[in-house]
């Protein structure tokens, strides 16, 4: 303790470090800590939050579910419900539970109860800040592995008598619709001549559902009778590449576009990184950095986009998606620059097509990158786009680009070298200044190396005479010692082909991001030779129980212009009331401020109040609701769910497939999870809201005694929005009816026949040789075996008398389900043989057909 106090007095440690060491010495533990998390032996997270309170450890459930990709849970009205594993075990967590702490949009559960609910094993290592656990339910990855055996939506699991029905991409199915209708009261700003309060309304529809084997999204403005953006999305069609077809525009010209590219979750606009993701319609999305929500946005047309100054290169972000049904999932975004480096044998494609109404032309941009070795990647690009070359002439520009990317190590320091060249193909085109495309070329190179905490980047580019620029040089050094702060220095120089002085610029940037418990401070400062200084200080606080606080401050024009915004959002977005409160101030408008308040009530009601800096006012209230169009009245339990259409049919030939001539079976009770529905007179039933990514057992109950499901196990697994059709084969019960006929030439009396029948054993075996039934004939020689299916069996007849002179006979027979006849067999015994006959029908009546004969002498 004395040594610690001395270090503090000498200012060798900070106040925060002093408090941490003091707590360790006194045995006081921080309430919140981040642990490493291992699940089933695999590390899945470095920032698993753990709460220690009243000498008890609490672990977050939602964070665990997101880390392992588990989605079959929902949070509505601050109650979490989850369905676990193929045994469909349900757990429910409430804030009122004594072992639950609700914080950070999560349910922290006391460790022993956590283990009881979710785990087989739990190991907490406080000293090394690690948690290791083994789950008591199947993860989504394990279910996906199970799915690998599913083919064409129906499989026989290794002849185990199991039928699996799962989603298939469909040509068309009805999906989900968002209704957003608001009544509006508005008043113009102080600069307007007419400041009367006016009434209006807005009406918007968004639709999302299966179409043409993809995911279709469309928007429509009812108020203005305008069709919005339309897209058809095919996710992960080829090695993490997705295909998207779009038709964009509203009120005017519409443009078609198509793209095929690898999903990254962001794109680069100038020097800024913009995060963009496809999410379910009606979703609200949080952008998290270092675990802190720094921005919240509503999805528009099934897409959410964040263009935030906090989004920078070489950082990891998380999108926390809140669906209208109360389900939550996360998407991890990593903005690390990799220069399109590929592993050996891998290829990345980035191909796009777009109509350009401005020129009445279209553009094509295509790039591919292929990994030759683990270190070497080759890239090839092609551009075909319209360009105004002057004198109202529109010409197509075509040019190609070649690129080499090489990465390796120098004394354990990683480096990357990129060399590229680009040149026009149609060199005959001359612009209005008389410059030919043959001078439209460039060479460029980039070298990056990381040496401990420093990153050095050199960029050089040289251009042909077509361009104004002759060359660009850029040098940058980044120092990032702890991950808390980062210092950037950049120097650049541009030379010109035209009569213009060279441009030189230097800039220094400082970025600090530091979190203390519930508080995150982010500071950005940039000083440049050619531009005015800019400052940005943002603060995020999560310590309040009910809401988060964000304070953003921008100083522009060398600090002369301040823009500040204070925003409060409710911490638990999954609660019944979802609200945000925002105040704004700007020096440009002196003492004027902005105010915004929004409120969402349980996927039903939405209202907003907005005052801007000009004094304009806007009030709105109305319906904001997402519904399943196949059953509008039923509450939306899950957008990530499947409808299941059940058809029960009479499987006369026992092939498990519904053939054209096979009839339906009505009034069969079918149960999926906690839903149970009877099939109608057509043998059909429809289930709604069956959650995806979980295997359910389908349990039919057949009321007709002559029918059975047999030993077949039936399972259902939804994988996408749409409808799974499950044809459940109902087995008709058939009976073998037989008779033993003794040849008259044997001259046996009735008593002798009875003795003979007593020593005859009849066996029925299935195709695998398993004994189904064995019996002796009745005294009159007849026999009957019931409870069989319309399939192949082995019929075996054996004489077991003491003289043991009769030979046994065994033959495969195929039983059928017939409306007008039985499965009748005759076993004929004469002096020399046993003969098995089956009775058939023909136009002339019944006839017998010999299907087996034992020719060995029996001498009965």
Secondary structure, 3 states (H helix, E strand, C coil): CHHHHHHHHCCCCCHHHHHHHHHHHCCCCCCEEEEEEEECCEEEEEEEEEEEECCEEEEEHHHHHHHHCCCCEEEECCEEEEEECCCCEEEEEECCCCCEEEECCEEEEEHHHHHHHHEEEEEEECCCCEEEEEECCCCHHHHHHHHCCCCCCCCEHHHCCEEEEECCCCCECCCEEEEEEEEEEEECCCCCCCCCCEEEEEEEEEEEEEECCEEEEEEEECCCCEEEEEEEEEEEEECCEEEEEEEECCCCCCEEEEEEEECCCEEEECCEEEEEEECCCCCEEEEEECCEEEEEEECECCEEEECCCCCCCCCEEEEEEECCCCCEEEEEEECCCCCCCCCCCCEEEEEEEEEECCCCEEEEEEEEEEECCCCEEEEEEEEEEEEEEECCEEEEEEEEEEEEEEEEEECCEEEEEEEEEEEECCCCCECCCCCEHHHCEEEEEEEEEEECCEEEEEEEEEECCCCCEEEEEEEEEEECCCCCEEEEEEEEEEEECCCCCCEEEEEEEEEEEEEECCEEEEEEEEEECCCCCEEEEEEEECCCCCEEEEEEEEEECCCCEEEEEEEEEECCCCCCEEEEEEEEEEHHHCCCEEEEEEEEECCCEEEEEEECCCCCEEEEEEEEEEEECCCCCCCCCCCCEEEEEEEEEECCCCCCCCCCCCCECCCCEEEECCEEEECCCCCEEEEEEEECCCEEEEEEECCCCCEECCCCEEEEECCCCCEEEEEEEEEECEEEEEEEEECHHHCCCHHHHHHHHHCEEEEEECCCCCEEEEEECCCCCEEEEEEECCCEEEEEEEECCCCCCCCCEEEEEECCCCCCCCEEEEEEECCCCEEEEEEEEECCEEEEEEEEEECCCCCC
